[in-house]
């Protein structure tokens, strides 16, 4: 009986963890870029906008030296409501994190760590 209760508790905990992660959908987009990887909120930036942004950044800033102003301009050019983006993090390794809610930073960073393993 004790094993059964533990198993039910573990499954319930897993379901709660999965539900809490899914409410704040964040996507990693690196498929179209040779240099940059971007984590973005899917309710602000679409995959098409992210692809177009990364392709353009490859052309205008090919050495991972993009500035926040340049990034905001490129995002705006591709139809992103940049006023909704409250925090932008530019990594020296070409990683870009754009956040609508700065509290999501830890989740975005964790998402990058998970994706980088593969």
Secondary structure, DSSP 8 states (H G I E B T S, - for coil): -HHHHHHHHHHHHHHHHHHHHHTS-EEEE-TT-SS-EEEEETTTS-HHHHHHHHHHHHHH-TTS---HHHHHHHHHHTT--GGG--EEEE-TTSEEEEESSGGGHHHHHHHHHHHHT-
